[in-house]
Amino acid sequence: MKPDPHRLIRASYPLSVIVPTRFRDLDTLGHLNNVALGSFYEEGRAHLNRAAFPQEMRHESGLRMLIADVHIAYLAEAFYPGDIEVAAGISHIGRSSYTIALALFQKAQCVGTCETVLVVTDGTGAMPIPPAQRAALEGLMVQAG
């Protein structure tokens, strides 16, 4: 399924992180393999979660964010050598879950998108997103069109 057009534009996302590609990320066809692309999305998720849920707050409150669902769209080949820019933002906030929208860019071209649903828990089950973290997530929304 193709993502909405605004998801292919770098400026739609409030955060990004640059991740260098590695030779070991190549497949036999000479492009970055799907497992490597998944690890780039992981870096983007971690970058966004650190922005919205600072480590000291997570440790004090016992909050945990657990992945409930992941969808990846492969749009173009990505190559080594070269950096990948992982852009990230929030596309939806629920009572106890939120969705991170991510996109991979190489040489300014969007090569893939990912949506990941995370559930906020206290270790025993889902819990409402605390007000301060909800506000932080709202400040990281993806800009549509």
SULMOBEL-V909181 format. One record per residue. N is the residue number from 1. NEAR is the number of other ideal C-beta (glycine too) atoms within 12 Angstrom. D_LAST is the distance of its C-alpha to the last C-alpha in Angstrom with 1 decimal. Layout:
BEGIN
N	NEAR	D_LAST
N	NEAR	D_LAST
END
This chain:
BEGIN
1	11	18.8
2	12	15.8
3	27	12.7
4	20	9.3
5	14	7.9
6	22	5.4
7	33	8.8
8	27	10.5
9	23	9.2
10	28	11.6
11	20	10.0
12	30	7.7
13	35	11.2
14	27	13.7
15	33	16.8
16	27	18.4
17	28	22.0
18	19	23.9
19	32	26.2
20	21	28.9
21	29	29.8
22	18	33.4
23	15	35.9
24	13	36.5
25	27	32.9
26	22	33.9
27	18	34.9
28	6	37.6
29	12	35.2
30	14	34.3
31	22	30.7
32	34	29.4
33	24	30.3
34	23	28.3
35	16	30.2
36	30	29.3
37	38	25.6
38	27	26.0
39	25	27.6
40	41	24.8
41	37	22.4
42	27	25.3
43	31	25.2
44	39	21.5
45	36	22.3
46	26	25.4
47	28	23.7
48	39	21.2
49	34	24.1
50	21	26.3
51	25	23.8
52	36	23.5
53	33	27.1
54	16	29.5
55	14	32.5
56	10	35.1
57	21	33.3
58	21	33.2
59	11	36.9
60	12	38.1
61	21	36.4
62	16	36.7
63	30	33.0
64	22	32.0
65	35	28.7
66	23	29.4
67	25	27.2
68	20	27.3
69	17	25.0
70	22	23.3
71	23	21.4
72	26	21.0
73	25	19.5
74	25	21.4
75	23	19.5
76	21	21.9
77	23	25.0
78	35	25.3
79	25	28.5
80	24	31.1
81	16	31.7
82	26	28.5
83	24	26.2
84	38	23.2
85	32	20.4
86	40	19.2
87	42	15.9
88	44	15.7
89	41	14.1
90	38	14.6
91	35	12.8
92	23	15.7
93	29	18.8
94	19	21.9
95	14	25.4
96	24	26.7
97	27	24.0
98	40	20.5
99	30	18.2
100	45	17.3
101	45	14.5
102	49	15.8
103	46	15.4
104	49	18.2
105	34	18.1
106	32	21.3
107	18	21.7
108	18	17.9
109	20	17.5
110	34	15.9
111	36	19.1
112	37	18.2
113	41	16.3
114	40	18.0
115	32	17.7
116	33	20.7
117	26	22.0
118	34	24.4
119	24	27.0
120	34	28.6
121	22	32.4
122	19	35.5
123	14	37.5
124	9	38.8
125	12	35.7
126	22	32.3
127	22	31.9
128	19	29.4
129	30	27.1
130	23	28.9
131	11	27.4
132	17	27.1
133	30	25.3
134	24	23.0
135	16	22.1
136	25	21.6
137	35	19.3
138	20	17.2
139	19	17.0
140	35	15.5
141	27	12.5
142	36	9.5
143	20	6.5
144	18	3.8
145	11	0.0
END
